Amino acid sequence: AAYVRTLHGQYPGVNFIVSGGVTLENCPEYFHAGACAVGVGSAIADSESIGLGEFRIFKERAKRFRKVIAEAQARWRPERSLLEA
């Protein structure tokens, strides 16, 4: 998040999308730092769940991310919110 904050300070007109290592816990901080979006992979669809065929959990995890992202965008980026609650 600190790196995104630095980039956003130098290039305020650029939209930054963060991917890699995004979790439910650190996701809001990226929006606070200036990101307009995040890319999420294994935090939703991890290889263990895929191997076990437990695909229903992906929908629940995605719902949790949507909620956290919508709250973060509304709090720190209301003029540029990309997700609807």
C-alpha beads as a LAMMPS data file, in Angstrom:
LAMMPS data file: protein, C-alpha beads

85 atoms
84 bonds

1 atom types
1 bond types

-500.0 500.0 xlo xhi
-500.0 500.0 ylo yhi
-500.0 500.0 zlo zhi

Masses

1 110.0

Atoms # bond

1 1 1 0.000 0.000 0.000
2 1 1 2.884 2.359 0.728
3 1 1 4.186 1.907 -2.815
4 1 1 0.748 2.646 -4.296
5 1 1 0.488 5.727 -2.074
6 1 1 3.864 6.950 -3.366
7 1 1 2.924 6.337 -7.006
8 1 1 -0.475 7.965 -6.561
9 1 1 1.196 11.013 -5.022
10 1 1 3.530 11.356 -8.011
11 1 1 0.857 10.548 -10.620
12 1 1 -2.525 11.578 -9.191
13 1 1 -4.294 11.326 -12.551
14 1 1 -3.320 7.692 -13.110
15 1 1 -5.627 4.850 -12.101
16 1 1 -3.702 2.134 -10.262
17 1 1 -4.923 -1.465 -10.046
18 1 1 -3.264 -3.661 -7.435
19 1 1 -2.899 -7.413 -7.905
20 1 1 -0.909 -10.088 -6.158
21 1 1 -1.190 -10.706 -2.446
22 1 1 -4.533 -8.949 -2.040
23 1 1 -6.485 -10.279 0.953
24 1 1 -9.689 -9.308 2.722
25 1 1 -7.568 -7.770 5.451
26 1 1 -5.275 -5.595 3.314
27 1 1 -7.713 -4.793 0.508
28 1 1 -9.138 -1.591 2.083
29 1 1 -5.650 -0.176 2.613
30 1 1 -4.971 -0.271 -1.133
31 1 1 -8.034 1.880 -1.795
32 1 1 -6.974 4.217 0.998
33 1 1 -3.573 4.482 -0.710
34 1 1 -5.161 5.503 -4.020
35 1 1 -5.878 2.311 -5.953
36 1 1 -9.033 2.348 -8.055
37 1 1 -9.350 -1.453 -8.191
38 1 1 -7.762 -4.696 -7.032
39 1 1 -7.198 -8.033 -8.711
40 1 1 -7.868 -11.055 -6.532
41 1 1 -7.005 -14.652 -7.371
42 1 1 -5.960 -17.240 -4.830
43 1 1 -7.708 -15.463 -1.956
44 1 1 -10.937 -16.501 -3.688
45 1 1 -10.021 -19.621 -5.666
46 1 1 -7.179 -21.367 -3.850
47 1 1 -5.586 -24.517 -5.233
48 1 1 -6.574 -26.656 -2.232
49 1 1 -10.290 -25.897 -2.673
50 1 1 -9.991 -26.473 -6.413
51 1 1 -8.295 -29.834 -5.821
52 1 1 -11.036 -30.880 -3.414
53 1 1 -13.761 -29.698 -5.790
54 1 1 -15.129 -27.273 -3.196
55 1 1 -16.222 -24.645 -5.689
56 1 1 -19.177 -23.256 -3.722
57 1 1 -16.794 -21.533 -1.318
58 1 1 -15.597 -19.297 -4.164
59 1 1 -18.959 -17.570 -4.392
60 1 1 -18.972 -16.842 -0.652
61 1 1 -15.419 -15.515 -0.731
62 1 1 -16.228 -13.321 -3.740
63 1 1 -19.262 -11.901 -1.903
64 1 1 -17.051 -11.014 1.064
65 1 1 -14.580 -9.253 -1.219
66 1 1 -17.363 -7.323 -2.976
67 1 1 -18.619 -6.081 0.395
68 1 1 -15.160 -5.047 1.637
69 1 1 -14.320 -3.378 -1.692
70 1 1 -17.602 -1.469 -1.864
71 1 1 -17.109 -0.210 1.705
72 1 1 -13.508 0.810 1.006
73 1 1 -14.411 2.607 -2.213
74 1 1 -17.300 4.417 -0.572
75 1 1 -15.058 5.545 2.260
76 1 1 -11.916 6.571 0.389
77 1 1 -12.821 6.871 -3.286
78 1 1 -16.505 7.820 -3.487
79 1 1 -16.077 9.811 -6.692
80 1 1 -14.462 6.838 -8.433
81 1 1 -16.352 3.874 -6.999
82 1 1 -16.345 1.026 -9.510
83 1 1 -18.452 -1.488 -7.612
84 1 1 -22.064 -1.187 -6.681
85 1 1 -23.033 -2.595 -3.300

Bonds

1 1 1 2
2 1 2 3
3 1 3 4
4 1 4 5
5 1 5 6
6 1 6 7
7 1 7 8
8 1 8 9
9 1 9 10
10 1 10 11
11 1 11 12
12 1 12 13
13 1 13 14
14 1 14 15
15 1 15 16
16 1 16 17
17 1 17 18
18 1 18 19
19 1 19 20
20 1 20 21
21 1 21 22
22 1 22 23
23 1 23 24
24 1 24 25
25 1 25 26
26 1 26 27
27 1 27 28
28 1 28 29
29 1 29 30
30 1 30 31
31 1 31 32
32 1 32 33
33 1 33 34
34 1 34 35
35 1 35 36
36 1 36 37
37 1 37 38
38 1 38 39
39 1 39 40
40 1 40 41
41 1 41 42
42 1 42 43
43 1 43 44
44 1 44 45
45 1 45 46
46 1 46 47
47 1 47 48
48 1 48 49
49 1 49 50
50 1 50 51
51 1 51 52
52 1 52 53
53 1 53 54
54 1 54 55
55 1 55 56
56 1 56 57
57 1 57 58
58 1 58 59
59 1 59 60
60 1 60 61
61 1 61 62
62 1 62 63
63 1 63 64
64 1 64 65
65 1 65 66
66 1 66 67
67 1 67 68
68 1 68 69
69 1 69 70
70 1 70 71
71 1 71 72
72 1 72 73
73 1 73 74
74 1 74 75
75 1 75 76
76 1 76 77
77 1 77 78
78 1 78 79
79 1 79 80
80 1 80 81
81 1 81 82
82 1 82 83
83 1 83 84
84 1 84 85
